Amino acid sequence: MRIEQTRRRLAKLRSHDGLVDRVTLPQAGRTRVWVPTQYGVQVAGEWPELGGGGRPRPWPIRPPCGCGSATG
């Protein structure tokens, strides 16, 4: 999947569903990263594929590895 397709899909999840949000990390050269919202974590926690049983689990949010990822 190309990066533009990924960006469009994430933007749709952000604007329509509120499942993810985009933040800028000033300490990482203003790199933009996508993170799940609290609602996104709750919804994903209910998916059987993620081991959910209706109980949301906290997900650690880690900064990007700094290995040349594209910003967007």
Residue pairs with C-beta under 8 A, 6 or more apart in sequence:
3 70
3 72
7 72
10 20
10 22
10 34
13 19
13 20
13 40
14 20
14 21
14 22
14 34
17 40
18 37
18 39
18 40
19 36
19 37
19 39
19 40
19 43
19 44
20 34
20 35
20 36
20 37
20 40
21 34
21 35
21 36
21 37
22 32
22 33
22 34
22 35
23 32
23 33
23 35
24 30
24 31
24 32
25 31
25 32
25 33
25 63
25 64
28 63
28 64
28 66
30 71
31 64
31 69
31 71
32 71
32 72
33 63
33 64
35 61
36 44
36 59
36 61
41 56
41 57
41 58
41 59
42 56
44 50
44 52
44 56
44 59
45 52
45 54
45 55
45 56
45 57
46 52
46 54
46 56
51 57
